[in-house]
């Protein structure tokens, strides 16, 4: 009988510790959902820590963090947002992970015959862009247009803006516009619905995707371990599997 009670106590303690599993919260740009979901599962399997994600536009996430002052890690779509977070005192540890490469995307078959950025100013071309106040690709898309001196011309053809890059992908897969500027990796798996037009390096702006630990994290050691895991060879290989180019790469070295 006593032995049976010991077994029951052991089972209770074991299951209780299971329920008490550590959980970290990661604010992550919507464009990294595919690799980060996989990385979260791999991290939990390896370290027994559950990863809870909040996916949205990079700037939207920054606003949420400023309001709640909760969470453990921040992974925006471009370094500029980590810099903003550091200026606010939100990030105390960071690492680069991969590159975000903007491309022009058109519906399969390219019905509007788009061949370059300048074609986006042609009369009648329907363009959908990301919201610069919400997501990294929206802000960067505008910078690319300004760099090539076609911003005002393209704005005349913009029929809608989207809060996240994933929304842009859905719109383009449905043929809701003739062209958009989207992260290349976000288009993985849409080859039967979209076509990609590469933007020449001299016309493009390539961004580094970072991940950082938040200063108000209540799981400092685990959050650092997660940052290191994402930026490790294991994490970067998952990004490669999802169509990203891992950091560093000589091709994109400034």
Backbone bond lengths (Angstrom), bond angles and torsions (degrees), N, CA, C in turn:
res aa  C-N    CA-C-N  psi(-1)  N-CA   C-N-CA  omega(-1)  CA-C   N-CA-C  phi
1 X - - - 1.467 - - 1.529 110.40 -
2 X 1.351 115.03 -44.98 1.460 120.15 -179.70 1.525 110.71 -62.14
3 X 1.335 115.44 -40.59 1.466 120.68 179.04 1.526 110.26 -62.03
4 X 1.327 115.34 -39.68 1.465 120.81 179.60 1.529 110.90 -63.38
5 X 1.345 115.99 -39.81 1.464 120.47 178.83 1.525 111.28 -65.21
6 X 1.339 116.61 -39.37 1.467 120.74 177.16 1.521 110.72 -60.09
7 X 1.335 115.18 -40.65 1.470 120.19 179.56 1.519 110.29 -63.79
8 X 1.333 116.59 -42.64 1.466 120.80 179.57 1.523 111.28 -63.15
9 X 1.339 115.74 -42.43 1.467 120.22 178.58 1.517 110.33 -62.38
10 X 1.329 117.11 -42.50 1.472 121.58 179.70 1.523 110.70 -61.31
11 X 1.342 115.55 -45.70 1.468 120.29 179.96 1.518 110.42 -62.13
12 X 1.338 116.73 -42.18 1.464 121.01 179.95 1.525 111.36 -61.72
13 X 1.340 115.15 -46.30 1.463 119.20 -179.76 1.509 111.52 -65.01
14 X 1.314 116.64 -38.75 1.465 121.00 -178.72 1.527 110.85 -65.08
15 X 1.346 115.30 -47.06 1.468 118.46 -178.82 1.516 110.74 -70.45
16 X 1.333 117.58 -33.41 1.459 120.48 178.43 1.513 110.68 -63.20
17 X 1.340 116.41 -42.26 1.461 119.38 178.89 1.507 110.52 -65.28
18 X 1.357 115.00 -30.36 1.462 118.37 177.93 1.517 110.94 -65.81
19 X 1.352 115.10 -42.19 1.453 118.76 -179.99 1.524 111.22 -68.42
20 X 1.335 116.52 -24.73 1.462 120.93 -177.50 1.526 112.48 -89.74
21 X 1.314 116.49 15.95 1.468 121.43 -178.98 1.530 110.76 -54.51
22 X 1.338 114.98 137.86 1.462 119.93 178.34 1.520 110.50 -64.82
23 X 1.320 115.29 143.94 1.464 121.98 177.49 1.523 108.21 -130.41
24 X 1.329 116.74 130.02 1.463 119.69 174.54 1.527 109.11 -113.40
25 X 1.316 115.06 149.34 1.461 121.59 179.85 1.522 109.47 -108.48
26 X 1.321 115.25 128.65 1.462 121.38 -177.93 1.524 109.84 -120.03
27 X 1.323 116.12 121.82 1.465 121.70 173.28 1.528 106.67 -84.68
28 X 1.327 116.55 116.67 1.464 119.42 -171.82 1.527 111.56 -132.82
29 X 1.325 116.23 134.73 1.454 121.06 175.79 1.518 111.21 -57.64
30 X 1.323 116.58 140.28 1.464 121.52 -174.24 1.522 112.97 -59.35
31 X 1.328 117.16 -28.32 1.457 120.71 -177.61 1.511 114.68 -69.84
32 X 1.332 117.49 -12.24 1.466 120.88 179.72 1.526 112.67 -104.92
33 X 1.311 117.32 16.01 1.467 120.40 -173.95 1.530 113.06 -60.11
34 X 1.330 117.61 -44.69 1.471 120.10 -176.42 1.527 112.16 -59.96
35 X 1.337 119.18 -55.43 1.468 117.95 -179.89 1.522 113.62 -67.67
36 X 1.331 117.30 -35.40 1.460 119.04 -175.64 1.530 112.49 -72.75
37 X 1.323 117.84 -31.71 1.467 119.68 173.51 1.528 109.92 -61.12
38 X 1.327 115.94 -43.54 1.472 120.62 179.17 1.525 111.08 -66.28
39 X 1.325 116.25 -42.04 1.466 120.65 179.55 1.527 110.82 -64.24
40 X 1.323 116.78 -38.58 1.462 120.49 178.06 1.521 111.67 -59.88
41 X 1.333 116.11 -43.62 1.470 120.02 179.15 1.535 110.84 -65.93
42 X 1.340 116.04 -41.13 1.467 120.16 179.91 1.528 111.07 -65.36
43 X 1.330 116.71 -38.97 1.466 121.56 -179.90 1.526 110.51 -66.54
44 X 1.322 116.07 -42.58 1.465 120.02 179.41 1.528 110.81 -63.93
45 X 1.325 116.04 -41.12 1.465 120.61 179.64 1.523 111.15 -64.43
46 X 1.320 116.66 -37.86 1.466 121.60 -175.98 1.521 113.24 -81.20
47 X 1.348 116.59 -38.34 1.466 119.81 -173.07 1.531 114.48 -117.32
48 X 1.331 117.74 -5.53 1.456 119.86 179.33 1.510 114.30 72.29
49 X 1.330 116.64 21.34 1.465 122.04 179.50 1.526 109.31 -113.39
50 X 1.309 116.58 127.07 1.462 121.15 179.84 1.531 110.63 -81.76
51 X 1.325 115.92 139.62 1.463 121.34 -179.58 1.523 109.37 -111.37
52 X 1.322 115.81 121.04 1.468 121.53 178.49 1.530 107.97 -107.17
53 X 1.332 116.30 124.97 1.464 120.65 -176.36 1.521 112.46 -103.19
54 X 1.318 113.92 146.83 1.462 122.04 168.87 1.521 105.52 -119.71
55 X 1.333 117.14 104.18 1.461 121.72 -177.17 1.525 110.80 -96.86
56 X 1.323 115.78 130.46 1.471 121.56 176.86 1.522 107.88 -169.93
57 X 1.329 116.44 -175.10 1.450 120.54 175.45 1.525 110.00 -66.17
58 X 1.330 116.87 148.46 1.469 121.46 -174.42 1.523 113.20 -57.56
59 X 1.331 116.89 -42.79 1.463 120.09 -179.07 1.523 111.37 -73.40
60 X 1.324 116.26 -34.82 1.463 120.91 175.83 1.525 110.04 -60.28
61 X 1.327 116.03 -43.05 1.467 120.99 179.02 1.523 111.35 -63.76
62 X 1.326 116.04 -39.83 1.464 120.49 179.11 1.527 110.45 -61.21
63 X 1.318 116.29 -40.55 1.470 120.96 178.11 1.526 111.01 -65.69
64 X 1.336 116.08 -39.35 1.469 120.24 178.55 1.525 111.17 -63.46
65 X 1.335 116.26 -42.85 1.467 120.40 179.50 1.520 111.36 -63.55
66 X 1.316 115.21 -39.38 1.464 120.05 -179.86 1.522 110.72 -64.02
67 X 1.321 115.74 -32.81 1.459 121.06 -178.74 1.527 112.30 -79.31
68 X 1.343 116.69 -44.08 1.466 120.38 -173.07 1.527 114.67 -92.04
69 X 1.349 116.33 -29.05 1.473 121.42 -174.93 1.532 110.74 52.02
70 X 1.318 115.88 40.42 1.463 121.97 177.33 1.526 109.32 -131.51
71 X 1.331 115.81 160.61 1.459 120.71 178.33 1.514 111.20 115.77
72 X 1.338 115.70 174.25 1.460 120.27 -172.09 1.528 114.75 -123.26
73 X 1.324 117.75 -36.35 1.466 120.35 -178.27 1.527 110.56 -140.10
74 X 1.322 115.23 156.17 1.470 122.09 179.82 1.520 108.47 -132.98
75 X 1.335 115.88 125.61 1.462 120.81 178.92 1.528 109.65 -130.08
76 X 1.323 117.17 90.36 1.466 120.96 179.48 1.524 111.27 -84.90
77 X 1.325 115.73 173.77 1.457 120.15 -178.31 1.509 114.94 -82.10
78 X 1.326 117.89 -3.25 1.465 120.91 -179.87 1.527 109.59 -158.92
79 X 1.326 115.26 153.52 1.463 121.76 -176.57 1.522 112.70 -61.15
80 X 1.332 117.52 -29.21 1.469 120.26 -177.27 1.528 112.03 -56.65
81 X 1.337 116.45 -31.10 1.465 119.58 -178.89 1.532 111.53 -77.54
82 X 1.330 116.54 -33.91 1.468 119.65 174.05 1.527 109.35 -64.62
83 X 1.339 115.98 -39.25 1.468 120.02 178.43 1.527 110.60 -62.49
84 X 1.335 116.11 -41.22 1.464 119.88 176.78 1.523 110.58 -62.25
85 X 1.338 115.32 -42.64 1.463 120.18 -179.89 1.529 111.04 -64.14
86 X 1.320 116.76 -37.94 1.473 120.95 178.03 1.524 110.81 -66.64
87 X 1.330 116.25 -39.07 1.466 120.25 178.22 1.528 111.35 -61.59
88 X 1.330 115.30 -32.15 1.462 120.44 179.06 1.533 111.90 -84.67
89 X 1.338 115.81 -4.32 1.459 119.96 -179.61 1.509 113.98 81.50
90 X 1.338 117.52 23.30 1.463 121.34 -175.46 1.529 113.95 -92.75
91 X 1.328 118.25 -22.72 1.471 121.46 -174.10 1.525 110.40 -122.20
92 X 1.344 116.19 130.93 1.465 119.89 -179.63 1.532 113.25 -121.86
93 X 1.342 117.03 0.05 1.467 120.43 -179.98 1.523 107.53 -157.96
94 X 1.326 116.93 132.42 1.471 119.21 -176.13 1.522 111.66 -149.67
95 X 1.336 115.05 160.32 1.463 121.36 175.59 1.531 109.49 -149.13
96 X 1.341 117.46 146.04 1.467 120.77 174.65 1.524 110.07 -79.93
97 X 1.323 116.88 149.04 1.465 120.45 -174.56 1.528 113.07 -124.38
98 X 1.318 116.35 -52.38 1.465 120.05 -173.68 1.526 109.52 -155.24
99 X 1.331 115.34 -178.29 1.463 120.88 178.47 1.526 110.35 -110.00
100 X 1.312 114.71 145.82 1.454 122.03 169.45 1.526 107.06 -106.52
101 X 1.325 116.29 119.10 1.460 121.75 -175.72 1.529 109.75 -113.74
102 X 1.325 117.97 111.18 1.466 120.49 178.53 1.531 111.70 -71.27
103 X 1.317 115.74 141.86 1.469 122.02 175.02 1.525 108.48 -137.70
104 X 1.320 115.82 163.10 1.464 120.60 170.74 1.521 106.54 -87.47
105 X 1.310 116.91 131.18 1.462 120.32 177.07 1.517 109.13 -119.00
106 X 1.332 115.20 139.69 1.467 122.03 -179.81 1.525 108.22 -132.64
107 X 1.332 118.08 160.61 1.462 119.58 175.42 1.528 109.94 -62.51
108 X 1.314 116.44 154.49 1.462 121.07 -179.50 1.532 110.81 -52.65
109 X 1.321 115.67 132.63 1.457 120.68 -178.60 1.512 113.47 92.42
110 X 1.345 116.46 -13.63 1.469 121.85 176.84 1.535 112.22 50.58
111 X 1.341 117.05 62.34 1.473 121.29 -175.98 1.525 115.32 -57.97
112 X 1.332 118.29 -27.91 1.470 120.86 -179.74 1.530 112.16 -91.62
113 X 1.336 116.26 2.48 1.469 122.06 177.46 1.535 112.00 56.39
114 X 1.314 115.35 48.57 1.465 121.41 178.10 1.530 109.04 -79.81
115 X 1.328 116.44 127.35 1.465 120.43 -179.35 1.530 113.30 -122.32
116 X 1.326 116.62 -18.44 1.464 120.22 -178.05 1.524 109.98 -156.22
117 X 1.320 116.40 174.33 1.462 121.04 177.93 1.522 111.92 -58.73
118 X 1.326 116.91 -38.34 1.467 120.72 -177.35 1.527 112.57 -63.47
119 X 1.330 115.97 -23.35 1.465 118.83 178.56 1.526 112.08 -69.90
120 X 1.326 117.05 -14.90 1.464 120.24 -179.78 1.524 112.49 -72.09
121 X 1.331 117.29 -12.52 1.470 119.83 179.26 1.533 111.92 -96.49
122 X 1.322 117.54 -0.85 1.465 120.09 179.95 1.528 110.60 -63.26
123 X 1.316 117.88 141.08 1.468 120.94 178.65 1.529 111.41 -57.73
124 X 1.309 115.77 134.64 1.458 120.30 176.45 1.514 115.40 89.32
125 X 1.331 118.01 -9.66 1.466 120.79 178.72 1.532 109.31 -76.10
126 X 1.322 115.87 126.04 1.468 121.01 -178.66 1.532 109.57 -93.32
127 X 1.330 115.63 122.19 1.466 120.97 -176.20 1.528 110.41 -120.07
128 X 1.327 115.76 136.07 1.466 121.91 172.16 1.520 107.65 -118.23
129 X 1.331 116.51 131.35 1.461 121.41 -179.36 1.528 110.92 -125.47
130 X 1.328 115.82 164.83 1.457 120.29 175.09 1.518 110.65 -76.01
131 X 1.316 115.95 154.10 1.465 121.59 178.43 1.533 109.22 -75.78
132 X 1.328 118.75 116.13 1.473 120.68 -178.26 1.524 113.52 -64.17
133 X 1.331 116.89 -18.65 1.460 120.25 179.29 1.529 112.20 -87.26
134 X 1.345 116.00 -6.74 1.465 119.43 -175.51 1.520 114.08 -120.08
135 X 1.344 116.91 -44.89 1.467 119.01 -171.76 1.526 113.16 -126.73
136 X 1.319 115.22 155.04 1.466 121.62 -176.91 1.523 112.20 -61.87
137 X 1.333 117.69 -41.42 1.465 119.89 -177.72 1.523 111.02 -67.70
138 X 1.328 117.67 -27.47 1.461 120.56 176.69 1.515 111.37 -68.28
139 X 1.315 115.78 -46.99 1.464 120.56 179.80 1.522 110.70 -66.68
140 X 1.333 116.61 -43.21 1.458 120.26 -178.37 1.522 111.42 -70.48
141 X 1.335 116.23 -36.82 1.462 119.60 177.98 1.517 111.28 -57.60
142 X 1.326 116.31 -43.60 1.466 120.53 177.68 1.527 111.41 -63.88
143 X 1.336 116.52 -38.61 1.467 120.16 178.25 1.527 111.36 -63.75
144 X 1.318 116.21 -38.89 1.469 120.62 178.65 1.523 110.23 -64.85
145 X 1.320 116.57 -42.74 1.466 120.89 179.11 1.523 110.76 -64.03
146 X 1.330 116.59 -41.37 1.470 120.47 178.88 1.524 110.96 -67.84
147 X 1.318 116.52 -38.88 1.464 120.97 178.29 1.523 111.01 -58.43
148 X 1.335 115.67 -36.96 1.462 120.91 -178.42 1.531 113.08 -95.97
149 X 1.350 115.23 10.10 1.468 122.60 174.59 1.535 113.16 58.28
150 X 1.328 115.89 39.12 1.469 119.61 178.70 1.537 111.24 -128.29
151 X 1.326 117.11 11.97 1.461 120.90 -174.74 1.528 112.45 -57.03
152 X 1.332 117.03 -52.92 1.467 120.31 -177.08 1.521 111.78 -63.34
153 X 1.321 116.15 -39.83 1.459 119.92 179.95 1.516 112.36 -64.55
154 X 1.331 116.72 -39.75 1.463 120.64 -179.63 1.521 110.97 -71.17
155 X 1.341 117.06 -37.35 1.463 120.43 -179.05 1.526 112.02 -57.18
156 X 1.316 116.56 -30.68 1.471 120.38 178.41 1.526 111.62 -66.06
157 X 1.335 116.02 -22.95 1.467 120.42 -177.63 1.530 113.66 -101.24
158 X 1.334 116.71 -0.36 1.468 120.07 -178.79 1.525 109.92 -75.24
159 X 1.322 116.18 121.74 1.471 120.80 -178.80 1.530 112.30 -100.67
160 X 1.345 116.50 -15.70 1.470 119.92 179.42 1.524 109.64 -167.16
161 X 1.347 115.43 159.34 1.461 120.82 172.67 1.525 107.97 -126.17
162 X 1.329 116.18 152.24 1.463 121.20 -176.88 1.522 110.33 -121.40
163 X 1.329 115.87 148.41 1.465 121.21 -176.59 1.520 113.20 -77.09
164 X 1.337 116.96 -24.44 1.468 120.63 -179.91 1.522 110.04 -137.86
165 X 1.327 115.27 160.07 1.463 119.87 178.18 1.527 110.66 -66.04
166 X 1.327 117.45 -31.52 1.462 119.91 179.14 1.525 111.70 -63.97
167 X 1.324 116.68 -34.13 1.465 120.17 176.05 1.522 110.17 -66.14
168 X 1.331 116.52 -39.51 1.469 120.41 177.57 1.522 110.72 -60.39
169 X 1.326 116.13 -42.48 1.469 120.74 179.72 1.527 110.40 -60.63
170 X 1.327 116.47 -44.40 1.473 120.59 179.53 1.525 110.68 -61.44
171 X 1.335 116.70 -46.13 1.466 120.68 179.57 1.528 111.11 -57.97
172 X 1.337 116.59 -44.05 1.460 120.08 -177.36 1.522 111.84 -71.09
173 X 1.317 117.10 -35.77 1.468 120.49 177.19 1.525 111.28 -65.85
174 X 1.326 116.12 -28.01 1.465 121.13 178.74 1.524 112.37 -88.07
175 X 1.336 116.78 -3.00 1.457 120.39 179.55 1.512 113.72 71.58
176 X 1.347 116.60 30.12 1.459 120.63 -177.36 1.528 113.50 -77.40
177 X 1.335 116.92 -10.82 1.469 120.95 179.29 1.522 109.36 -149.46
178 X 1.331 115.28 168.82 1.469 120.35 179.11 1.517 112.39 -87.34
179 X 1.330 117.17 -23.64 1.466 119.70 -177.85 1.523 111.44 -163.32
180 X 1.315 114.73 156.43 1.459 121.81 174.41 1.524 108.10 -153.67
181 X 1.320 116.16 167.15 1.466 121.91 173.02 1.522 106.92 -112.26
182 X 1.330 115.41 118.57 1.463 121.88 -171.68 1.530 109.37 -138.29
183 X 1.334 116.51 154.89 1.463 120.06 173.08 1.525 109.66 -62.81
184 X 1.310 116.96 134.24 1.466 121.77 -178.53 1.527 111.98 -57.55
185 X 1.326 116.76 -44.29 1.461 120.75 -176.82 1.526 112.51 -64.43
186 X 1.326 117.36 -26.41 1.466 120.85 -178.86 1.522 112.21 -69.96
187 X 1.327 116.58 -13.77 1.463 120.97 -176.67 1.521 113.13 -94.89
188 X 1.334 117.21 1.06 1.456 120.65 178.33 1.527 109.98 -59.84
189 X 1.318 116.47 127.19 1.458 121.09 -179.55 1.515 114.17 94.05
190 X 1.340 117.34 -1.21 1.476 120.39 179.64 1.529 111.57 -109.72
191 X 1.338 116.08 17.17 1.468 120.69 -173.94 1.528 113.55 -59.10
192 X 1.326 117.22 -25.91 1.467 120.05 -179.33 1.530 112.34 -85.36
193 X 1.344 116.61 -3.73 1.465 120.14 -178.05 1.524 113.56 -123.83
194 X 1.329 116.53 -16.73 1.468 119.85 -177.59 1.524 111.36 -136.06
195 X 1.314 115.78 160.40 1.462 123.05 171.74 1.526 108.31 -122.51
196 X 1.318 115.91 148.46 1.464 121.49 -178.58 1.520 110.99 -110.21
197 X 1.327 115.35 136.04 1.462 121.59 173.02 1.529 106.61 -117.27
198 X 1.314 116.42 114.41 1.462 120.99 -179.09 1.532 110.17 -67.06
199 X 1.322 115.70 143.27 1.465 121.66 175.22 1.530 107.58 -96.48
200 X 1.333 118.50 124.26 1.471 120.60 179.44 1.530 111.33 -52.28
201 X 1.318 116.26 143.79 1.461 121.81 -175.37 1.525 112.31 -54.35
202 X 1.340 116.17 -38.95 1.467 119.36 -177.84 1.531 112.69 -70.98
203 X 1.327 116.73 -16.97 1.461 121.03 178.11 1.532 111.92 -99.66
204 X 1.315 115.64 -15.37 1.461 121.54 -171.46 1.530 112.04 -95.41
205 X 1.331 115.30 169.24 1.466 122.12 172.58 1.528 106.81 -132.52
206 X 1.326 116.50 106.81 1.457 121.78 -178.76 1.527 109.15 -88.73
207 X 1.319 116.24 136.31 1.464 120.28 -178.09 1.532 112.32 -117.83
208 X 1.331 115.09 148.15 1.462 121.77 176.04 1.528 109.08 -91.68
209 X 1.323 115.73 135.47 1.465 121.60 176.31 1.528 108.61 -93.01
210 X 1.326 118.41 117.72 1.467 121.33 178.89 1.526 111.49 -106.04
211 X 1.309 115.55 168.55 1.461 120.48 168.72 1.521 107.52 -137.60
212 X 1.330 116.45 140.06 1.454 120.02 -177.24 1.518 113.00 -135.74
213 X 1.314 115.62 156.42 1.465 121.87 174.64 1.522 109.21 -89.56
214 X 1.320 116.33 137.72 1.459 121.35 -179.48 1.525 111.39 -85.05
215 X 1.314 115.95 140.43 1.463 121.34 -177.14 1.524 112.11 -65.42
216 X 1.339 117.00 -26.95 1.462 119.51 -178.88 1.528 112.86 -94.39
217 X 1.340 116.84 13.81 1.466 120.63 176.20 1.524 110.59 -61.78
218 X 1.325 115.82 139.17 1.461 121.31 175.65 1.528 110.98 -94.94
219 X 1.334 115.62 2.68 1.469 121.29 179.36 1.528 108.36 -131.26
220 X 1.317 116.30 62.08 1.473 122.24 -171.41 1.529 113.25 -55.10
221 X 1.326 116.73 -49.08 1.463 120.16 -177.08 1.524 111.47 -66.20
222 X 1.324 115.89 -42.27 1.465 119.99 -179.88 1.522 110.11 -67.53
223 X 1.328 116.87 -40.70 1.467 120.87 179.51 1.526 110.64 -61.84
224 X 1.330 116.84 -41.46 1.468 120.42 177.47 1.520 110.54 -64.68
225 X 1.325 115.89 -41.13 1.461 120.32 178.74 1.523 110.46 -61.98
226 X 1.335 116.27 -37.97 1.461 119.68 179.33 1.526 110.89 -67.42
227 X 1.332 116.96 -43.41 1.468 121.05 176.58 1.524 109.76 -57.21
228 X 1.323 116.31 -46.68 1.464 120.94 -179.99 1.526 111.41 -63.84
229 X 1.327 116.57 -37.77 1.469 121.02 -179.37 1.527 110.97 -66.52
230 X 1.323 116.24 -44.47 1.468 120.36 179.50 1.524 110.54 -61.69
231 X 1.339 116.51 -38.86 1.464 121.57 -177.67 1.529 113.29 -87.47
232 X 1.329 117.15 1.51 1.464 121.14 179.46 1.526 110.32 -78.68
233 X 1.320 116.69 172.24 1.466 120.43 178.07 1.523 110.71 -60.95
234 X 1.333 117.20 -35.35 1.465 120.92 178.28 1.527 110.95 -63.86
235 X 1.325 115.84 -46.14 1.461 119.80 178.96 1.515 112.28 -65.85
236 X 1.331 116.82 -43.48 1.466 120.94 -179.40 1.524 111.92 -65.50
237 X 1.329 116.84 -33.37 1.467 119.80 177.37 1.525 111.13 -65.01
238 X 1.326 116.14 -35.12 1.467 119.61 176.41 1.527 109.85 -66.09
239 X 1.319 116.73 -39.78 1.463 120.10 176.28 1.528 110.66 -61.71
240 X 1.324 116.84 -40.93 1.466 120.67 178.38 1.525 110.75 -61.76
241 X 1.328 116.68 -42.09 1.464 121.53 178.91 1.523 111.36 -59.87
242 X 1.329 115.77 -27.36 1.467 120.75 -177.74 1.529 112.47 -97.53
243 X 1.331 116.70 16.52 1.462 120.59 173.04 1.512 116.53 92.91
244 X 1.323 118.24 4.00 1.464 121.53 179.98 1.529 110.87 -88.96
245 X 1.317 115.51 160.74 1.461 122.24 170.44 1.520 107.47 -101.54
246 X 1.336 116.51 123.43 1.463 120.68 -176.90 1.521 111.16 -73.27
247 X 1.315 115.50 151.22 1.468 122.87 176.51 1.525 108.74 -92.19
248 X 1.347 119.21 138.65 1.477 127.58 -2.60 1.525 111.48 -90.39
249 X 1.322 116.67 160.59 1.459 123.05 176.47 1.525 107.99 -140.98
250 X 1.334 117.80 123.68 1.474 121.46 -177.60 1.528 113.37 -54.44
251 X 1.327 115.81 -29.08 1.469 120.68 -178.13 1.519 111.69 -61.98
252 X 1.323 116.35 -31.01 1.464 120.27 -175.76 1.520 112.64 -111.36
253 X 1.319 116.06 13.66 1.455 120.22 177.55 1.513 109.56 -72.57
254 X 1.336 116.52 131.50 1.467 121.17 -177.88 1.516 110.55 -78.28
